[in-house]
Amino acid sequence: MDIVFNCPNCEQELAVDQSGAGSQIDCPACGENITIPPSPGKITTGSLPAPPAAAASAINTSAAAKVELHLKVPVHDKPVASLIGKAKPPLEALQKGAGRRLRIRTIRRAACIENGHDLFDDKVSAFLHEVGEANLVSTHIVVYEQFDVGVQKIMTDYGILVIYRG
Ligand SMILES: [Zn+2]
């Protein structure tokens, strides 16, 4: 292996065979008489895996490569911030029957008499089918009195009040 060091006079990077450690040479750049350091250079400390032979010679003559050996892999001491979650849809959009208004329909039994036939059940059933079960909010029985012209008396009758969305 080569010893890589810098000339103490001109800072020229020099590489010599390890067998020349401790000997004195004249710097080829500035001519100053210098002593080759006895200890191996940074890249021959053995603390790093030996690079391939082809790369080793390149490293010995490349200051940039020596610097690269001392670069450390960046370590994140904090986890990467998680992505911001998707915005939730507006609450209104989640509500059942959004965009529909609450409505009521009152169906009196007396209004369902046609030609003497009581069609109350049929008409209520038809209306409920029209509203649809998903839009049905509630139903309420209504009891009322009205003057029956047929019998000329006040009669008690009943009907249904339907609350729905539509
Ligand atoms: Zn020199």
Backbone and ligand atoms as CSV (ligand in chain L), in Angstrom:
chain,resi,resn,atom,element,x,y,z
A,1,MET,N,N,0.837,-1.201,0.000
A,1,MET,CA,C,0.000,0.000,0.000
A,1,MET,C,C,0.873,1.252,0.000
A,2,ASP,N,N,0.306,2.314,-0.455
A,2,ASP,CA,C,1.028,3.567,-0.515
A,2,ASP,C,C,0.705,4.414,0.711
A,3,ILE,N,N,1.638,5.233,1.062
A,3,ILE,CA,C,1.407,6.246,2.086
A,3,ILE,C,C,1.077,7.547,1.367
A,4,VAL,N,N,-0.059,8.105,1.741
A,4,VAL,CA,C,-0.493,9.368,1.130
A,4,VAL,C,C,-0.374,10.457,2.188
A,5,PHE,N,N,0.294,11.519,1.845
A,5,PHE,CA,C,0.439,12.620,2.785
A,5,PHE,C,C,0.642,13.897,1.980
A,6,ASN,N,N,0.599,14.992,2.699
A,6,ASN,CA,C,0.794,16.284,2.038
A,6,ASN,C,C,2.162,16.844,2.405
A,7,CYS,N,N,2.765,17.455,1.447
A,7,CYS,CA,C,4.045,18.111,1.697
A,7,CYS,C,C,3.851,19.206,2.735
A,8,PRO,N,N,4.589,19.205,3.823
A,8,PRO,CA,C,4.405,20.236,4.856
A,8,PRO,C,C,4.783,21.634,4.366
A,9,ASN,N,N,5.460,21.699,3.243
A,9,ASN,CA,C,5.880,23.013,2.741
A,9,ASN,C,C,4.879,23.591,1.753
A,10,CYS,N,N,4.450,22.768,0.768
A,10,CYS,CA,C,3.591,23.310,-0.289
A,10,CYS,C,C,2.219,22.648,-0.314
A,11,GLU,N,N,1.986,21.715,0.594
A,11,GLU,CA,C,0.697,21.045,0.686
A,11,GLU,C,C,0.389,20.156,-0.515
A,12,GLN,N,N,1.372,19.913,-1.336
A,12,GLN,CA,C,1.155,19.014,-2.461
A,12,GLN,C,C,0.901,17.611,-1.927
A,13,GLU,N,N,-0.141,16.992,-2.452
A,13,GLU,CA,C,-0.423,15.629,-2.025
A,13,GLU,C,C,0.577,14.677,-2.667
A,14,LEU,N,N,1.151,13.839,-1.829
A,14,LEU,CA,C,2.179,12.917,-2.299
A,14,LEU,C,C,1.811,11.507,-1.902
A,15,ALA,N,N,2.185,10.554,-2.745
A,15,ALA,CA,C,1.950,9.147,-2.465
A,15,ALA,C,C,3.245,8.390,-2.719
A,16,VAL,N,N,3.664,7.679,-1.688
A,16,VAL,CA,C,4.893,6.888,-1.830
A,16,VAL,C,C,4.626,5.482,-1.319
A,17,ASP,N,N,5.454,4.533,-1.739
A,17,ASP,CA,C,5.266,3.169,-1.260
A,17,ASP,C,C,5.558,3.104,0.231
A,18,GLN,N,N,4.815,2.204,0.903
A,18,GLN,CA,C,4.940,2.116,2.353
A,18,GLN,C,C,6.385,1.799,2.770
A,19,SER,N,N,7.145,1.183,1.878
A,19,SER,CA,C,8.529,0.831,2.216
A,19,SER,C,C,9.392,2.070,2.417
A,20,GLY,N,N,8.899,3.221,1.918
A,20,GLY,CA,C,9.674,4.452,2.067
A,20,GLY,C,C,9.345,5.238,3.307
A,21,ALA,N,N,8.545,4.645,4.218
A,21,ALA,CA,C,8.136,5.362,5.412
A,21,ALA,C,C,9.364,5.751,6.240
A,22,GLY,N,N,9.367,6.993,6.711
A,22,GLY,CA,C,10.435,7.464,7.576
A,22,GLY,C,C,11.638,7.994,6.812
A,23,SER,N,N,11.698,7.747,5.533
A,23,SER,CA,C,12.860,8.229,4.760
A,23,SER,C,C,12.636,9.658,4.297
A,24,GLN,N,N,13.718,10.288,3.904
A,24,GLN,CA,C,13.633,11.667,3.466
A,24,GLN,C,C,13.714,11.722,1.946
A,25,ILE,N,N,12.850,12.575,1.382
A,25,ILE,CA,C,12.849,12.757,-0.068
A,25,ILE,C,C,12.769,14.257,-0.354
A,26,ASP,N,N,13.025,14.574,-1.599
A,26,ASP,CA,C,12.807,15.949,-2.040
A,26,ASP,C,C,11.425,16.019,-2.678
A,27,CYS,N,N,10.601,16.979,-2.188
A,27,CYS,CA,C,9.254,17.120,-2.732
A,27,CYS,C,C,9.348,17.367,-4.225
A,28,PRO,N,N,8.665,16.589,-5.021
A,28,PRO,CA,C,8.734,16.794,-6.480
A,28,PRO,C,C,8.085,18.098,-6.914
A,29,ALA,N,N,7.300,18.688,-6.044
A,29,ALA,CA,C,6.620,19.918,-6.450
A,29,ALA,C,C,7.442,21.156,-6.113
A,30,CYS,N,N,7.931,21.205,-4.857
A,30,CYS,CA,C,8.623,22.414,-4.425
A,30,CYS,C,C,10.108,22.193,-4.167
A,31,GLY,N,N,10.551,20.912,-4.181
A,31,GLY,CA,C,11.973,20.639,-3.984
A,31,GLY,C,C,12.390,20.641,-2.537
A,32,GLU,N,N,11.481,20.893,-1.604
A,32,GLU,CA,C,11.826,20.916,-0.189
A,32,GLU,C,C,12.143,19.503,0.282
A,33,ASN,N,N,13.129,19.385,1.118
A,33,ASN,CA,C,13.492,18.082,1.667
A,33,ASN,C,C,12.538,17.752,2.803
A,34,ILE,N,N,11.779,16.697,2.622
A,34,ILE,CA,C,10.739,16.354,3.598
A,34,ILE,C,C,10.904,14.919,4.036
A,35,THR,N,N,10.289,14.594,5.175
A,35,THR,CA,C,10.351,13.247,5.716
A,35,THR,C,C,8.999,12.559,5.510
A,36,ILE,N,N,9.054,11.390,4.946
A,36,ILE,CA,C,7.816,10.637,4.739
A,36,ILE,C,C,7.308,10.159,6.095
A,37,PRO,N,N,6.059,10.417,6.420
A,37,PRO,CA,C,5.547,10.014,7.747
A,37,PRO,C,C,5.614,8.507,7.902
A,38,PRO,N,N,5.957,8.054,9.109
A,38,PRO,CA,C,6.121,6.611,9.315
A,38,PRO,C,C,4.812,5.841,9.379
A,39,SER,N,N,3.760,6.509,9.801
A,39,SER,CA,C,2.493,5.789,9.945
A,39,SER,C,C,1.732,5.805,8.625
A,40,PRO,N,N,0.942,4.789,8.388
A,40,PRO,CA,C,0.167,4.766,7.153
A,40,PRO,C,C,-0.786,5.945,7.083
A,41,GLY,N,N,-1.158,6.295,5.872
A,41,GLY,CA,C,-2.080,7.401,5.661
A,41,GLY,C,C,-3.488,7.037,6.072
A,42,LYS,N,N,-4.341,7.980,5.854
A,42,LYS,CA,C,-5.714,7.839,6.314
A,42,LYS,C,C,-6.412,6.636,5.676
A,43,ILE,N,N,-6.116,6.418,4.406
A,43,ILE,CA,C,-6.871,5.365,3.719
A,43,ILE,C,C,-6.278,4.002,3.964
A,44,THR,N,N,-5.175,3.900,4.710
A,44,THR,CA,C,-4.582,2.593,4.940
A,44,THR,C,C,-4.631,2.233,6.414
A,45,THR,N,N,-5.529,2.855,7.146
A,45,THR,CA,C,-5.622,2.573,8.568
A,45,THR,C,C,-6.219,1.209,8.832
A,46,GLY,N,N,-6.924,0.660,7.851
A,46,GLY,CA,C,-7.524,-0.651,8.064
A,46,GLY,C,C,-8.882,-0.576,8.718
A,47,SER,N,N,-9.322,0.601,9.103
A,47,SER,CA,C,-10.629,0.709,9.726
A,47,SER,C,C,-11.743,0.605,8.692
A,48,LEU,N,N,-11.400,0.790,7.447
A,48,LEU,CA,C,-12.385,0.691,6.381
A,48,LEU,C,C,-12.070,-0.525,5.536
A,49,PRO,N,N,-13.084,-1.118,4.955
A,49,PRO,CA,C,-12.828,-2.251,4.056
A,49,PRO,C,C,-11.910,-1.824,2.928
A,50,ALA,N,N,-10.974,-2.691,2.583
A,50,ALA,CA,C,-10.021,-2.345,1.531
A,50,ALA,C,C,-10.757,-2.190,0.219
A,51,PRO,N,N,-10.592,-1.062,-0.424
A,51,PRO,CA,C,-11.248,-0.882,-1.723
A,51,PRO,C,C,-10.594,-1.764,-2.768
A,52,PRO,N,N,-11.263,-1.990,-3.865
A,52,PRO,CA,C,-10.649,-2.766,-4.956
A,52,PRO,C,C,-9.334,-2.148,-5.383
A,53,ALA,N,N,-8.445,-2.978,-5.881
A,53,ALA,CA,C,-7.101,-2.504,-6.212
A,53,ALA,C,C,-7.151,-1.372,-7.217
A,54,ALA,N,N,-8.015,-1.485,-8.187
A,54,ALA,CA,C,-8.090,-0.450,-9.210
A,54,ALA,C,C,-8.527,0.865,-8.591
A,55,ALA,N,N,-9.487,0.783,-7.670
A,55,ALA,CA,C,-9.970,1.999,-7.045
A,55,ALA,C,C,-8.941,2.541,-6.061
A,56,ALA,N,N,-8.171,1.648,-5.451
A,56,ALA,CA,C,-7.214,2.095,-4.451
A,56,ALA,C,C,-6.191,3.041,-5.052
A,57,SER,N,N,-5.684,2.694,-6.222
A,57,SER,CA,C,-4.684,3.553,-6.826
A,57,SER,C,C,-5.288,4.901,-7.195
A,58,ALA,N,N,-6.540,4.868,-7.609
A,58,ALA,CA,C,-7.187,6.128,-7.961
A,58,ALA,C,C,-7.379,6.979,-6.720
A,59,ILE,N,N,-7.748,6.329,-5.630
A,59,ILE,CA,C,-7.959,7.073,-4.392
A,59,ILE,C,C,-6.652,7.678,-3.900
A,60,ASN,N,N,-5.583,6.915,-4.044
A,60,ASN,CA,C,-4.302,7.413,-3.549
A,60,ASN,C,C,-3.881,8.691,-4.244
A,61,THR,N,N,-4.346,8.906,-5.428
A,61,THR,CA,C,-3.925,10.091,-6.165
A,61,THR,C,C,-5.041,11.112,-6.279
A,62,SER,N,N,-6.133,10.868,-5.589
A,62,SER,CA,C,-7.258,11.784,-5.709
A,62,SER,C,C,-7.637,12.307,-4.338
A,63,ALA,N,N,-7.415,13.585,-4.154
A,63,ALA,CA,C,-7.801,14.179,-2.882
A,63,ALA,C,C,-9.299,14.140,-2.699
A,64,ALA,N,N,-10.016,14.293,-3.801
A,64,ALA,CA,C,-11.472,14.266,-3.704
A,64,ALA,C,C,-11.945,12.912,-3.206
A,65,ALA,N,N,-11.291,11.850,-3.678
A,65,ALA,CA,C,-11.697,10.525,-3.244
A,65,ALA,C,C,-11.421,10.344,-1.758
A,66,LYS,N,N,-10.323,10.919,-1.279
A,66,LYS,CA,C,-10.040,10.792,0.155
A,66,LYS,C,C,-11.123,11.481,0.977
A,67,VAL,N,N,-11.533,12.636,0.519
A,67,VAL,CA,C,-12.590,13.337,1.230
A,67,VAL,C,C,-13.847,12.492,1.259
A,68,GLU,N,N,-14.100,11.836,0.139
A,68,GLU,CA,C,-15.328,11.058,0.050
A,68,GLU,C,C,-15.342,9.942,1.085
A,69,LEU,N,N,-14.165,9.428,1.414
A,69,LEU,CA,C,-14.113,8.349,2.399
A,69,LEU,C,C,-14.589,8.814,3.762
A,70,HIS,N,N,-14.483,10.095,3.999
A,70,HIS,CA,C,-14.862,10.597,5.312
A,70,HIS,C,C,-16.283,11.129,5.359
A,71,LEU,N,N,-16.939,11.041,4.230
A,71,LEU,CA,C,-18.343,11.454,4.245
A,71,LEU,C,C,-19.156,10.417,4.995
A,72,LYS,N,N,-20.065,10.889,5.728
A,72,LYS,CA,C,-20.936,9.997,6.474
A,72,LYS,C,C,-22.324,9.994,5.843
A,73,VAL,N,N,-22.965,8.863,5.945
A,73,VAL,CA,C,-24.331,8.792,5.445
A,73,VAL,C,C,-25.211,9.652,6.343
A,74,PRO,N,N,-25.946,10.562,5.768
A,74,PRO,CA,C,-26.809,11.410,6.606
A,74,PRO,C,C,-27.781,10.567,7.420
A,75,VAL,N,N,-27.895,10.911,8.668
A,75,VAL,CA,C,-28.804,10.186,9.555
A,75,VAL,C,C,-29.932,11.116,9.959
A,76,HIS,N,N,-31.134,10.651,9.727
A,76,HIS,CA,C,-32.295,11.445,10.136
A,76,HIS,C,C,-32.590,11.149,11.606
A,77,ASP,N,N,-32.430,12.159,12.423
A,77,ASP,CA,C,-32.727,11.935,13.843
A,77,ASP,C,C,-34.210,12.113,14.131
A,78,LYS,N,N,-34.939,12.536,13.121
A,78,LYS,CA,C,-36.390,12.657,13.305
A,78,LYS,C,C,-37.083,11.925,12.159
A,79,PRO,N,N,-38.150,11.259,12.441
A,79,PRO,CA,C,-38.872,10.589,11.345
A,79,PRO,C,C,-39.444,11.619,10.396
A,80,VAL,N,N,-39.533,11.210,9.160
A,80,VAL,CA,C,-40.103,12.116,8.158
A,80,VAL,C,C,-41.554,12.399,8.533
A,81,ALA,N,N,-41.894,13.653,8.476
A,81,ALA,CA,C,-43.257,14.041,8.842
A,81,ALA,C,C,-44.262,13.327,7.961
A,82,SER,N,N,-45.280,12.802,8.581
A,82,SER,CA,C,-46.286,12.075,7.816
A,82,SER,C,C,-47.068,13.036,6.942
A,83,LEU,N,N,-47.551,12.510,5.847
A,83,LEU,CA,C,-48.324,13.336,4.927
A,83,LEU,C,C,-49.608,13.783,5.603
A,84,ILE,N,N,-50.020,14.963,5.227
A,84,ILE,CA,C,-51.256,15.480,5.793
A,84,ILE,C,C,-52.426,14.649,5.273
A,85,GLY,N,N,-53.283,14.246,6.196
A,85,GLY,CA,C,-54.420,13.418,5.811
A,85,GLY,C,C,-55.372,14.163,4.895
A,86,LYS,N,N,-56.100,13.380,4.134
A,86,LYS,CA,C,-57.060,13.998,3.223
A,86,LYS,C,C,-58.142,14.712,4.020
A,87,ALA,N,N,-58.585,15.812,3.481
A,87,ALA,CA,C,-59.644,16.569,4.126
A,87,ALA,C,C,-60.936,15.752,4.119
A,88,LYS,N,N,-61.611,15.797,5.243
A,88,LYS,CA,C,-62.857,15.057,5.327
A,88,LYS,C,C,-63.957,15.799,4.576
A,89,PRO,N,N,-64.875,15.058,3.974
A,89,PRO,CA,C,-65.972,15.739,3.273
A,89,PRO,C,C,-66.835,16.479,4.267
A,90,PRO,N,N,-67.501,17.517,3.818
A,90,PRO,CA,C,-68.367,18.283,4.718
A,90,PRO,C,C,-69.399,17.390,5.366
A,91,LEU,N,N,-69.731,17.727,6.604
A,91,LEU,CA,C,-70.655,16.893,7.353
A,91,LEU,C,C,-72.006,16.801,6.654
A,92,GLU,N,N,-72.407,17.881,6.010
A,92,GLU,CA,C,-73.724,17.880,5.362
A,92,GLU,C,C,-73.824,16.785,4.310
A,93,ALA,N,N,-72.701,16.544,3.641
A,93,ALA,CA,C,-72.747,15.563,2.562
A,93,ALA,C,C,-72.970,14.161,3.102
A,94,LEU,N,N,-72.666,13.959,4.367
A,94,LEU,CA,C,-72.811,12.640,4.957
A,94,LEU,C,C,-74.204,12.405,5.504
A,95,GLN,N,N,-74.963,13.469,5.653
A,95,GLN,CA,C,-76.275,13.318,6.262
A,95,GLN,C,C,-77.251,12.701,5.279
A,96,LYS,N,N,-78.023,11.811,5.800
A,96,LYS,CA,C,-79.008,11.128,4.978
A,96,LYS,C,C,-80.048,12.114,4.463
A,97,GLY,N,N,-80.359,11.999,3.188
A,97,GLY,CA,C,-81.381,12.854,2.601
A,97,GLY,C,C,-80.939,14.289,2.449
A,98,ALA,N,N,-79.611,14.511,2.287
A,98,ALA,CA,C,-79.117,15.885,2.152
A,98,ALA,C,C,-79.763,16.553,0.941
A,99,GLY,N,N,-80.067,17.824,1.091
A,99,GLY,CA,C,-80.668,18.577,0.001
A,99,GLY,C,C,-82.179,18.445,-0.069
A,100,ARG,N,N,-82.763,17.580,0.745
A,100,ARG,CA,C,-84.221,17.430,0.754
A,100,ARG,C,C,-84.790,18.175,1.958
A,101,ARG,N,N,-85.998,18.645,1.764
A,101,ARG,CA,C,-86.648,19.381,2.845
A,101,ARG,C,C,-87.608,18.462,3.592
A,102,LEU,N,N,-87.766,18.770,4.864
A,102,LEU,CA,C,-88.764,18.050,5.653
A,102,LEU,C,C,-90.156,18.535,5.248
A,103,ARG,N,N,-91.029,17.606,5.007
A,103,ARG,CA,C,-92.381,17.962,4.588
A,103,ARG,C,C,-93.371,17.101,5.362
A,104,ILE,N,N,-94.613,17.556,5.372
A,104,ILE,CA,C,-95.671,16.744,5.993
A,104,ILE,C,C,-96.807,16.566,4.991
A,105,ARG,N,N,-97.516,15.493,5.161
A,105,ARG,CA,C,-98.723,15.255,4.374
A,105,ARG,C,C,-99.770,14.682,5.315
A,106,THR,N,N,-100.898,15.352,5.378
A,106,THR,CA,C,-101.998,14.871,6.216
A,106,THR,C,C,-103.078,14.258,5.317
A,107,ILE,N,N,-103.392,13.026,5.587
A,107,ILE,CA,C,-104.408,12.321,4.800
A,107,ILE,C,C,-105.570,12.002,5.735
A,108,ARG,N,N,-106.698,12.630,5.453
A,108,ARG,CA,C,-107.892,12.354,6.271
A,108,ARG,C,C,-108.700,11.231,5.625
A,109,ARG,N,N,-109.219,10.417,6.489
A,109,ARG,CA,C,-109.972,9.284,5.957
A,109,ARG,C,C,-111.184,9.747,5.149
A,110,ALA,N,N,-111.817,10.826,5.615
A,110,ALA,CA,C,-113.017,11.314,4.932
A,110,ALA,C,C,-112.731,11.727,3.502
A,111,ALA,N,N,-111.492,12.120,3.246
A,111,ALA,CA,C,-111.136,12.536,1.897
A,111,ALA,C,C,-110.872,11.340,0.995
A,112,CYS,N,N,-110.874,10.165,1.588
A,112,CYS,CA,C,-110.560,8.966,0.808
A,112,CYS,C,C,-111.816,8.163,0.478
A,113,ILE,N,N,-112.975,8.746,0.775
A,113,ILE,CA,C,-114.213,8.039,0.464
A,113,ILE,C,C,-114.633,8.407,-0.951
A,114,GLU,N,N,-114.681,7.433,-1.792
A,114,GLU,CA,C,-115.091,7.682,-3.178
A,114,GLU,C,C,-116.206,6.693,-3.537
A,115,ASN,N,N,-117.342,7.277,-3.868
A,115,ASN,CA,C,-118.484,6.456,-4.262
A,115,ASN,C,C,-118.863,5.451,-3.169
A,116,GLY,N,N,-118.689,5.905,-1.938
A,116,GLY,CA,C,-119.072,5.039,-0.838
A,116,GLY,C,C,-118.016,4.022,-0.446
A,117,HIS,N,N,-116.906,3.999,-1.167
A,117,HIS,CA,C,-115.848,3.044,-0.836
A,117,HIS,C,C,-114.752,3.750,-0.039
A,118,ASP,N,N,-114.318,3.106,1.043
A,118,ASP,CA,C,-113.233,3.655,1.867
A,118,ASP,C,C,-111.892,3.249,1.246
A,119,LEU,N,N,-111.230,4.226,0.646
A,119,LEU,CA,C,-109.946,3.961,-0.008
A,119,LEU,C,C,-108.772,4.485,0.822
A,120,PHE,N,N,-109.053,4.726,2.131
A,120,PHE,CA,C,-108.018,5.310,2.986
A,120,PHE,C,C,-106.737,4.474,2.959
A,121,ASP,N,N,-106.846,3.184,3.219
A,121,ASP,CA,C,-105.654,2.339,3.282
A,121,ASP,C,C,-104.900,2.339,1.946
A,122,ASP,N,N,-105.661,2.268,0.862
A,122,ASP,CA,C,-105.006,2.230,-0.449
A,122,ASP,C,C,-104.260,3.527,-0.734
A,123,LYS,N,N,-104.903,4.650,-0.405
A,123,LYS,CA,C,-104.264,5.935,-0.704
A,123,LYS,C,C,-103.042,6.167,0.182
A,124,VAL,N,N,-103.151,5.792,1.464
A,124,VAL,CA,C,-101.985,5.953,2.353
A,124,VAL,C,C,-100.849,5.060,1.885
A,125,SER,N,N,-101.199,3.844,1.512
A,125,SER,CA,C,-100.164,2.916,1.037
A,125,SER,C,C,-99.493,3.465,-0.219
A,126,ALA,N,N,-100.305,4.019,-1.117
A,126,ALA,CA,C,-99.739,4.559,-2.355
A,126,ALA,C,C,-98.823,5.742,-2.067
A,127,PHE,N,N,-99.240,6.568,-1.117
A,127,PHE,CA,C,-98.397,7.730,-0.794
A,127,PHE,C,C,-97.086,7.300,-0.149
A,128,LEU,N,N,-97.180,6.343,0.774
A,128,LEU,CA,C,-95.951,5.874,1.419
A,128,LEU,C,C,-94.998,5.263,0.389
A,129,HIS,N,N,-95.572,4.581,-0.576
A,129,HIS,CA,C,-94.730,4.005,-1.625
A,129,HIS,C,C,-94.071,5.103,-2.453
A,130,GLU,N,N,-94.823,6.177,-2.669
A,130,GLU,CA,C,-94.275,7.296,-3.443
A,130,GLU,C,C,-93.123,7.964,-2.699
A,131,VAL,N,N,-93.286,8.130,-1.377
A,131,VAL,CA,C,-92.231,8.771,-0.576
A,131,VAL,C,C,-90.984,7.889,-0.529
A,132,GLY,N,N,-91.223,6.621,-0.319
A,132,GLY,CA,C,-90.083,5.714,-0.175
A,132,GLY,C,C,-89.690,5.581,1.289
A,133,GLU,N,N,-89.352,4.371,1.672
A,133,GLU,CA,C,-89.064,4.116,3.086
A,133,GLU,C,C,-87.853,4.913,3.556
A,134,ALA,N,N,-86.875,5.134,2.668
A,134,ALA,CA,C,-85.658,5.842,3.073
A,134,ALA,C,C,-85.944,7.292,3.434
A,135,ASN,N,N,-86.999,7.867,2.862
A,135,ASN,CA,C,-87.309,9.272,3.120
A,135,ASN,C,C,-88.376,9.443,4.189
A,136,LEU,N,N,-88.895,8.347,4.692
A,136,LEU,CA,C,-89.961,8.415,5.688
A,136,LEU,C,C,-89.371,8.735,7.058
A,137,VAL,N,N,-89.836,9.797,7.663
A,137,VAL,CA,C,-89.319,10.193,8.970
A,137,VAL,C,C,-90.207,9.617,10.071
A,138,SER,N,N,-91.503,9.904,10.006
A,138,SER,CA,C,-92.410,9.375,11.030
A,138,SER,C,C,-93.841,9.526,10.538
A,139,THR,N,N,-94.730,8.821,11.207
A,139,THR,CA,C,-96.169,8.933,10.918
A,139,THR,C,C,-96.910,9.145,12.233
A,140,HIS,N,N,-97.998,9.877,12.139
A,140,HIS,CA,C,-98.767,10.176,13.337
A,140,HIS,C,C,-100.252,10.032,13.010
A,141,ILE,N,N,-100.966,9.445,13.949
A,141,ILE,CA,C,-102.422,9.339,13.802
A,141,ILE,C,C,-103.058,10.679,14.184
A,142,VAL,N,N,-103.979,11.129,13.376
A,142,VAL,CA,C,-104.709,12.363,13.710
A,142,VAL,C,C,-106.196,12.016,13.819
A,143,VAL,N,N,-106.805,12.571,14.829
A,143,VAL,CA,C,-108.252,12.382,15.043
A,143,VAL,C,C,-108.900,13.757,15.002
A,144,TYR,N,N,-109.981,13.884,14.281
A,144,TYR,CA,C,-110.581,15.199,14.110
A,144,TYR,C,C,-112.105,15.045,14.036
A,145,GLU,N,N,-112.770,16.175,14.159
A,145,GLU,CA,C,-114.234,16.192,14.055
A,145,GLU,C,C,-114.627,17.049,12.869
A,146,GLN,N,N,-115.599,16.622,12.184
A,146,GLN,CA,C,-116.101,17.421,11.063
A,146,GLN,C,C,-117.612,17.248,10.939
A,147,PHE,N,N,-118.215,18.219,10.324
A,147,PHE,CA,C,-119.663,18.168,10.134
A,147,PHE,C,C,-119.960,17.361,8.885
A,148,ASP,N,N,-120.650,16.251,9.068
A,148,ASP,CA,C,-120.981,15.380,7.942
A,148,ASP,C,C,-122.303,15.848,7.344
A,149,VAL,N,N,-122.225,16.343,6.121
A,149,VAL,CA,C,-123.444,16.842,5.481
A,149,VAL,C,C,-124.432,15.719,5.205
A,150,GLY,N,N,-123.900,14.518,5.047
A,150,GLY,CA,C,-124.776,13.394,4.728
A,150,GLY,C,C,-125.721,13.078,5.852
A,151,VAL,N,N,-125.181,13.042,7.069
A,151,VAL,CA,C,-126.004,12.685,8.229
A,151,VAL,C,C,-126.357,13.921,9.053
A,152,GLN,N,N,-125.810,15.087,8.617
A,152,GLN,CA,C,-126.111,16.336,9.322
A,152,GLN,C,C,-125.687,16.261,10.785
A,153,LYS,N,N,-124.588,15.654,11.037
A,153,LYS,CA,C,-124.100,15.574,12.405
A,153,LYS,C,C,-122.579,15.785,12.406
A,154,ILE,N,N,-122.074,16.145,13.569
A,154,ILE,CA,C,-120.616,16.258,13.720
A,154,ILE,C,C,-120.072,14.855,13.982
A,155,MET,N,N,-119.183,14.422,13.111
A,155,MET,CA,C,-118.635,13.069,13.193
A,155,MET,C,C,-117.157,13.133,13.573
A,156,THR,N,N,-116.751,12.163,14.317
A,156,THR,CA,C,-115.328,12.011,14.626
A,156,THR,C,C,-114.692,11.115,13.563
A,157,ASP,N,N,-113.622,11.594,13.049
A,157,ASP,CA,C,-112.934,10.805,12.012
A,157,ASP,C,C,-111.433,10.769,12.320
A,158,TYR,N,N,-110.712,10.066,11.507
A,158,TYR,CA,C,-109.272,9.941,11.743
A,158,TYR,C,C,-108.518,10.033,10.407
A,159,GLY,N,N,-107.258,10.169,10.566
A,159,GLY,CA,C,-106.394,10.232,9.392
A,159,GLY,C,C,-104.944,9.973,9.811
A,160,ILE,N,N,-104.052,10.293,8.945
A,160,ILE,CA,C,-102.632,10.047,9.243
A,160,ILE,C,C,-101.812,11.246,8.782
A,161,LEU,N,N,-100.819,11.589,9.592
A,161,LEU,CA,C,-99.913,12.682,9.255
A,161,LEU,C,C,-98.519,12.052,9.010
A,162,VAL,N,N,-98.011,12.283,7.855
A,162,VAL,CA,C,-96.740,11.684,7.462
A,162,VAL,C,C,-95.673,12.771,7.383
A,163,ILE,N,N,-94.574,12.573,8.081
A,163,ILE,CA,C,-93.431,13.473,7.982
A,163,ILE,C,C,-92.371,12.771,7.128
A,164,TYR,N,N,-91.916,13.445,6.084
A,164,TYR,CA,C,-90.985,12.787,5.157
A,164,TYR,C,C,-90.047,13.839,4.563
A,165,ARG,N,N,-89.052,13.361,3.907
A,165,ARG,CA,C,-88.118,14.252,3.169
A,165,ARG,C,C,-88.415,14.154,1.691
A,166,GLY,N,N,-88.512,15.321,1.072
A,166,GLY,CA,C,-88.797,15.300,-0.349
A,166,GLY,C,C,-88.692,16.680,-0.958
L,1,ZN,ZN,ZN,6.366,20.466,-1.500
